Amino acid sequence: GEVGLTQLSGTHGKPFPDNIVNGSILNVRMAEGLAKVPDVPGLRYAGFPSVTRYGDYFYAVYRAGTAHFTEDGRIPIMRSIDGRAWEFVGFAPTPAGTLDQRDPTIYATSTKVLITWFEANGRRSWITSTTDFATFTPPEMLDFGGWTYSQFVCSPIIEAGDGSLLMCAYGRNLGATEQHTMRVIRSGDGGTTWTYLSEVPKPVELTQHFVEGVMSPAGGNRVI
């Protein structure tokens, strides 16, 4: 498209620089910027990208680790003026005592940028914001209620017709037989606080793994 995005395919789990993300749409030239990422030994597995536009730049986040499931996952932040040449900006902040930041998303409002992720070890989701990528608000745990065992967000934030922000979340309660359910959460204050809005209907034939939903604005107040 306008920024030269390239479709990558069939590259799940391969190391840099052969691919940037596992089969997702992201400019392969982002590899040129990886040389500027500080040396973090072994963190050469990348996945789960998210991209937004803020000011004059495109900003991308992804999860970097030694493998798909490891406790060393971190979130590098990259930026590009044209979607072709990328440079390293820094890492998203890591809350004390947490392990494996993963499945990040990034979203720009008119005044700030929101970054979310979940922590696999603690089964909780987090959010931080920045206006300059030099300083970040202290990461806040997303506690929107309803689940007693886990609550994860990995869906990019979208803006509804009324100006509120929406995000898809999934989680489950305690109990070996309890399966995941999916819900929509809402923020009416630009992403500072989030509350439960509604549950996504679960297909009757689906018995497990009702997870990782995404949403898209469809005009007016309608969302797909």
JOFEN-V126313 format. One line per field, one symbol per residue. psi: psi as a letter, one per 30 degrees, with the letter a starting at -180 (. if undefined). A space follows every 10 residues. Layout:
psi: ???
//
This chain:
psi: afghkkkkkh gkfkllgele ligljkkfff eeffffkkjj kfigkklhlk klkjbflkkk llkkafaejl fgkljlkllk fggekkkkea kkkjkkglki klhllkkkaf flkkklllje efhlllklll ffgeklkkkk kjjglfkfek jkkgkkklkl fgflkkkkll allkkffklk lklklkkghg gelklkelkk kkkffjflhi lhlllkkgkb gkk.
//
